[in-house]
Amino acid sequence: MQRWLSRTSSLFSVRTHRRNWTQRAGGLVEAELPANPMLLLDEWLAAALQDGHIIERGFVLATSSAEEGPTARTVVCRDVCEDGSITFGTNPNSLKGRSLRDEPRCEAVFRWGTRQVRLRGTCAVDNDNTEEMFRTLPRPARVSLELLHPIGQGNDVSEAKHQELLADVEASSLDPQTPPATFTAYRITASTLEFYQSLREDFIVDRFLYVRDGAAWSPPVRLAG
Ligand SMILES: Cc1cc2nc3c(=O)[nH]c(=O)nc-3n(C[C@H](O)[C@H](O)[C@H](O)COP(=O)(O)O)c2cc1C
């Protein structure tokens, strides 16, 4: 018999995963869904943020490349745009930056409690947005990006060097306005968005798929959960 530390059966209660916003939320009804899925994404983000924190804007970005295969990590969603795109900021030389150069198709997965949005699309550097995105970061974040720049994300750093950096960031009076080469804005233009929520005791779920149709969206289609 396998020894286990925790088991799904001991956690598998819808109530455990319910949060205030899901208690307020009703089921999704096809006729009431917006024609533009970005409005629903923005509404779900706002609902999550009401009870939460900026980190509710985090999503898992899955990329793939011939060399590295599939990889995934969390990033913060900076903009949700009506035209069907979202933005985030990162280092263009990071693993995700390199993967996206090789294969721009990617998937962004948002999850709050028992709600999930999967946005599939194509990602590109968004140079026009980089400076403004950088300037709207809190000052300590801009300072640390500036001071970390010479080391480069993901490189080995000794504990002593790390402690030195922490002290430097704290002591710094810098107020950088120009992004270092290690910070770039990216934009994912969606081709599909899938909304999923599982709020019921019987686990019958709401799952809707929007598919881009030129500049507009096909009407959302309900999918089996
Ligand atoms: C809550 C959270 C938010 C994050 N936001 C970002 C972000 O906006 N941009 C970023 O480059 N990394 C962010 N990270 C760090 C990434 O998950 C990742 O560790 C880093 O970017 C290196 O990823 P890569 O080597 O796959 O490119 C975040 C991590 C967490 C846990």
The ligand as a Tripos MOL2 file, in Angstrom:
@<TRIPOS>MOLECULE
LIG
   31    33     1     0     0
SMALL
NO_CHARGES

@<TRIPOS>ATOM
      1 C1          3.3720   35.2840   -8.1090 C.3       1 LIG1
      2 C2          4.5030   35.3610   -9.1000 C.ar      1 LIG1
      3 C3          4.5280   36.3750  -10.0420 C.ar      1 LIG1
      4 C4          5.5780   36.4490  -10.9600 C.ar      1 LIG1
      5 N1          5.5610   37.4240  -11.8970 N.ar      1 LIG1
      6 C5          6.5440   37.4790  -12.8130 C.ar      1 LIG1
      7 C6          6.4870   38.4310  -13.8760 C.ar      1 LIG1
      8 O1          5.5350   39.2290  -14.0120 O.2       1 LIG1
      9 N2          7.5110   38.4380  -14.7690 N.ar      1 LIG1
     10 C7          8.5660   37.5600  -14.6800 C.ar      1 LIG1
     11 O2          9.4610   37.6160  -15.5250 O.2       1 LIG1
     12 N3          8.6200   36.6370  -13.7110 N.ar      1 LIG1
     13 C8          7.6460   36.5710  -12.7720 C.ar      1 LIG1
     14 N4          7.6800   35.6160  -11.7950 N.ar      1 LIG1
     15 C9          8.8260   34.6630  -11.7760 C.3       1 LIG1
     16 C10         8.5830   33.5800  -12.8330 C.3       1 LIG1
     17 O3          7.5790   32.6730  -12.3850 O.3       1 LIG1
     18 C11         9.8590   32.8050  -13.1710 C.3       1 LIG1
     19 O4         10.4040   32.2210  -12.0130 O.3       1 LIG1
     20 C12        10.9170   33.6740  -13.8180 C.3       1 LIG1
     21 O5         10.3580   34.6490  -14.6710 O.3       1 LIG1
     22 C13        11.8870   32.8030  -14.6270 C.3       1 LIG1
     23 O6         11.1440   32.0580  -15.5420 O.3       1 LIG1
     24 P1         11.7700   31.3470  -16.8500 P.3       1 LIG1
     25 O7         13.1440   30.9320  -16.4440 O.co2     1 LIG1
     26 O8         10.8610   30.2090  -17.1250 O.co2     1 LIG1
     27 O9         11.7700   32.3600  -17.9520 O.co2     1 LIG1
     28 C14         6.6320   35.4980  -10.8970 C.ar      1 LIG1
     29 C15         6.5830   34.4650   -9.9620 C.ar      1 LIG1
     30 C16         5.5270   34.3940   -9.0770 C.ar      1 LIG1
     31 C17         5.4900   33.2520   -8.0940 C.3       1 LIG1
@<TRIPOS>BOND
     1     1     2 1
     2     2     3 ar
     3     2    30 ar
     4     3     4 ar
     5     4     5 ar
     6     4    28 ar
     7     5     6 ar
     8     6     7 ar
     9     6    13 1
    10     7     8 2
    11     7     9 ar
    12     9    10 ar
    13    10    11 2
    14    10    12 ar
    15    12    13 ar
    16    13    14 ar
    17    14    15 1
    18    14    28 ar
    19    15    16 1
    20    16    17 1
    21    16    18 1
    22    18    19 1
    23    18    20 1
    24    20    21 1
    25    20    22 1
    26    22    23 1
    27    23    24 1
    28    24    25 2
    29    24    26 1
    30    24    27 1
    31    28    29 ar
    32    29    30 ar
    33    30    31 1
@<TRIPOS>SUBSTRUCTURE
     1 LIG1         1 GROUP 0 **** ****
